Every structure is written in C-alpha cells, then in structure tokens.
C-alpha cells in the first residue's frame, strides 16, 4: 500500500515553541515526510521463532526562508519479535526498548514561530510489529542535520538489543528462585 498526502501547516499552537530562537520573519519551505514499513518474514533466533519488521521514517526540510530551517531527520528500526509476551506490556515503556512510529501531526513540524512549510507525506507499507511481544533482536537508529549560519550541524546514533537464553518456565522450574539449602532467608 502506497499513499501520498499534501497539506499546509496550520499556525503554531503556542508562541513558546521549544527549540532554536525564531527568526523575526515568518518562513516557508518544503517539508517532505516519508514513512515505510514492511514485514521481513520469519527467522529463528536462539531457538525462538520470530517475525521481522522494518520501519523507516525520514523528514527533509528544504527551500526554507525566514524562521524555517533546511535539514533532515531520520529514524529506522529493524526488529525480530517473538510470540512471547513482553513482561512490561501495558506497563508504560516497552522493555524491549522498542518504539513505534506514528503518523506525524503537521503541527509538530512548525519549526519556529511563523514557520509554515508546505508538507508532502508519503507512506508505503502497512506493517506494524505487535507492541505486546518480546523483541529478541532489534536495532534502532536516529540521525539528522540542520543548516545553521555556521554551516551544517548533525549527528546520530544506533543502538542494538539482542536477547539470548530465553525460555519459557514451567512447573518443573518452580524451585529455580527458591532460597538454596544452607542459606537463611532474611525477613
């Protein structure tokens, strides 16, 4: 599934938008937003059956004037998710370290007071990893750059999470967490 949407940015909701100091002049430009997701298929990791997912998100601001700034922002994630329940699902942050891309709100990209870029949104794919399942392997990356009066400034990072020795505990494992013989449990 592929779709493209073009929209105008509404006025900023608050004059106190955090970030770099705004130019005294209103601005315009072009903001191109792309989101791609796909299923990578099954893979066995540490004897655990998983399904792989890939998600990419990219914003490119160009032709900026006034309070707008040229630049890019990118986020990517590849993960292999098991059928095991995530121990923290429903408890807030994902223990798997995962995040899920959501369609951006145009208001989020009013990059300064008066900045109103023309936006184009491209979406391809419809694969979303289940948020309540344990990821056995995941790599996430964030990066980007922006144009300043001193030139282009940017950076990024990637992080890898890999799990091993995962197994389902059953009745025969009941004693695994008991106090060993010869030790006294403190009260």
N, C-alpha and C positions, 0 to 999 in steps of 0.2 A: 504494500500500500504506500503510495507517494502522494503528498499534498503540498501545496504552496499557498500561503496567505500573505497578502499585503495589507498593512494597516498604518495609520498615522498615530503618533504618540500623543496621548492626552496631556494637558498641562500637569506639571508636578503637583503632588498632593500636599506638599509641605515645603516652605522655603528653606527649611533647615535640613536638607538632604545631606547625609554624611558624605565625606569624600573630599577631593581637592577643591580649593577655592574656585568659585564660579567666575567665569568671565563676565564683565559688566554687560556684555551684549548678548542678546538671545542667539541661539545657534540652531543649525540644522545639519543634516548629513544623511547618510545611508547606513542602516544597521541591518546586516544580513545574518539571520539566525538559522542554523541547520541542526537537525536532530535526526540521528539514525540509530535504529535498534534492530538486532537480529538474533535468532537462536543459532548457536554454534553446533548443537547436537549433543549426543551422549558421550561420556568419557568416564572410564573407571579410574579413580584416584585413591590410592591406599586401600584397595579392595572395596571402595564405596562407589556405587553408581551415582553419577551426577549428570546434570544437563548444563551446557554452557550458554551464556548470554553475553552479547557485546552491545555496549551503548556508547555513542559519541555525541557530543554537543559542542557547537562552535558558534561564536559570535564574531563578526568582523564589522567594525565601525570605520567608515571611510567618507571622504569628501566632506569632512567636518568644518564648520565655521563657528565663530563666536564661542559660546560656552561648551560646545561639543568637542570631543577629542577622538582622533583616529586611534584604533587599537584593536586587539584581539583578545578573546578569552576562549579557552578550550578545556573540556573535561572529557575523560574517557574512562570506561570501566569494562573489564572482562572478568567474568566470574563463572565458576562451576559450582552449582548449587545441588546439594544432596536432598534426599527425601526426609532427612532427619529434621525434627522441629528445632528451630533456633531457640536456645534456652532463654533468651531475653525477649522473644517476640511478644509484643503487647506491653512491654515494659519501657517503652521510650526509645532510646537509641538502639541501633542494631548492634548486637555483639559481634556480628560478622564483619563489622566495620563498613558495611555497605551503605550506599546512598542510592537513591533512585531519582533519576532526572524527571522533573515535572515540566510541563509546558510553561514557558516563562510568561509573566504578565508584562504587557508593554510598559506599565507604569514603572517597573523595576529598572528600566533602561533609560529613563530620563536622567542622563548622566550629569546634570547640573541644572541650576536654576535657568530656565528658559531653553534648555536643550530639547529639541523636538525632532528627532530623526525620522525619516521615512523608513519603515521596517518591512522586511520581507522574511517570512518564516517558511522553511522547507522541512517537511517531516517525511521520513522513509522508514517503513517497518512498523511493527506493532508488537514487539516482543518485550515483555516486562518480567524480570525474574521475580519469583514469589518472595515477598518480604518476610515470611514467617518460616523460612527454611535455612538451614545452616550452610554457609558457603565453605566449601573445602579448599578452594583456591580462588584468589581474587587479586587483581592488580588495578589500582586506580591512579589516575594522573590528572593534575591540574596545571595550567600554564596560561601565559598570555603576555601581552605587552601593550604599552600605550605611548603615544607620541607626546613629548613634552618640549618645552623651549630649549632644553639641554640635549635633545635627541630622543632616541627610542629607549625606553626602560622596560625590562621584562624579566620573567623568571618562571619557575615552575618546579614541580616535584612529582615523584611517583612513589607509591607505597605498595608493598606486596604482602599479602597474608596467605599463609599456607598451613593447613592443618594436617596432622598425621596421628596415627594410633587412635583413631576414633572408632568406638564400638558401642553397641547397644548393651546395656546392662540388664541382666535378667535375675530370676530368683536365685540362681546358683552364685550370684555375685553379692548377695546380701551382706556377707561379712567383710567385704573389701574395706569398708570405712569404720569398722569396729576398732576399739582400743585393743592393741596387741596384748597377748598374755604376758604377765610380768610387769605391766605398766598400770598405774593408778590414774583414773580419770579425775581431774581436778574439778571441784564444784564451783 
